Amino acid sequence: MITKVFVDGQEGTTGLKIFEYLSQRRDIEVLRIDEAKRKDIEERHRLINASDVTFLCLPDVASRESVSLVAPDNANTVVIDASTAFRTQDDWAYGLPELSRAQRERMRTAKRIAVPGCHASAFVLSVNPLIAVGLVPADFNAHAYSITGYSGGGKKMIAEHEAGGDARLTNPRPYALGLTHKHLPEMSVRTGLKRAPIFTPIVGAFLKGLAVTTYFSLDQLTRRAKPQDVRDMLAEYYHNEPFVRVMPFDVESNLDNGFFDVQACNDTNRVDIFVFGNDERFVTVARLDNLGKGASGAAIQCMNLAIGADEETGLAR
């Protein structure tokens, strides 16, 4: 069976990467919009409603406009949105099948799916299980930071880095220091936290790769647990998940001469989760490719579930 797919916002970083995934699929027919008509509402309306799946790779306002173009009598088209517009809405399925036992089944039948943010995916995957099993209380005051490749900043930031000549771009660059990053709402809602985490992201001088580190002290837990116990809880939670690896506790093989490799999941749809620490405190670290599981790969995983394909089709572990 051939699935007809339209990408609204095909020129952005996420859209281009989705096209790269789709070009390898024989079960997909891509409906392309003429470059001269890519902002034409009537042509977008036609293609959205002719598709089985439409990906929205647009800013929030434009995504909402595209959703409004789905005909009222169209019960067929699945809309998969990559913006932040719908990630906390209950009438949209959150596109993280690993979130809970029921999440994957909801995504198989949903007609509206919101792809998680890259930082949020890593944070939620490492923190949500600990809240779900009751080890971390919902009123936990989470502190986390992320280091990410510059591709997360889109085409303009990619062009700036690739042009070279600006020494400032070789430095790590913290941003969103007003502590109001756009991923905060989903980071709290999708973990069950009562308050948003204190979160600061950092752009590194590399194309892609992302790792979110979250801090814990043992007296913040609801019961006694060592870091090894935390690691084992995460491993049990993600047992048999194809795209999540919970790594052995604090072993030398997790590091490169004592340093952590942020880019080791690049070109995969995999998330690696680590626990590092001692008997007083520990951190979780979740690593992924911000263009893969953090964006376009996650969108393809959502599509696979929605169209009844094998979830791993076209995606590398």
C-alpha positions, 0 to 999 in steps of 0.5 A: 500500500502506498501512503501519500505524504505532503510536507508543508514547510519543505524548505526548513531544516526539519522538512529537508531531513524528512524528505531525506528519510522519505526518499528512501521509502518505496511505500511513500508517494511524496506530494510536492508543492511547486516552489512558486505556490508554497504560500498559496493557501488554495494549493496547500489546502488541496495537497493537505486534503489529498494526502494520507499524512501531512507533516507541518514543518512551520512556525507555530502560527503557520502550523495553526493555519495549516491545520485549519485547512483540513476539510471538515469532512476529511477524516483520513489525513493524519497531521504530524506537526513539528512546531510547539503549537500543539505539544501540550494539548490533550486532543493531540497525541504527543509523539513520544511512543516511549512515554507510557505503555498506552502512548504507542497505541494512542499514536496508532489511531490519532489523526493529530500528532505533535512531535516533541521538541529535541531538548524536551524529548531527552528531558522527558525520557530521562525524568518521566519514568522516575516520576511515573514509578513514584521515586521522584515527587511531582513537586520536584524542583528540576534543574537541567541543562542541554548542550546541542549542535548548531543545526537546532538553530535552523538554516540561518545558524547553520549557514553562519557556522559553515561560513566560518570566520567568526571566532565567537562561533567556536565557543559554547554559547548558552542562550534562553537565559531568561529561563523561558525556553519554548520547550518548558511547557511540554517538559513539565506537562509530559513528565507530570511535574507541577512546575517547569524545570530551571533549564538552560541550553548551550549551542556547541560548535558542532552540527548535531548531537544533543545531551540533556543533564538533570541533577538529583540529590538523594534526599529529593527522592521519596525513598532510599535509592542508590544511583545504580537503583535509578539506572535499573528502574530506567532499564526496566521502564524501557525494556524492549523499547527499540530506540531507547538504550539505558546504559550500564551504571557509571562504567568507563566504557560510557566515557572517552578518557573521562569525557562524555561524547555528545555526538555518539547517537548521530545518524540514528533514531536512538536515545541513550540514557545514563546515570552517573553519580555516587551515594550523595547525588546523581545525574541522568544524561539523555543523548540523541541526534537533535535532527533524528530522534529530536526532530525528523526521525521522531516525525517518521517514527510517528508516521510509521505508527500512524500508517501501520508500518513497522515502527523502525522502518527507515530508521537506524538504531 
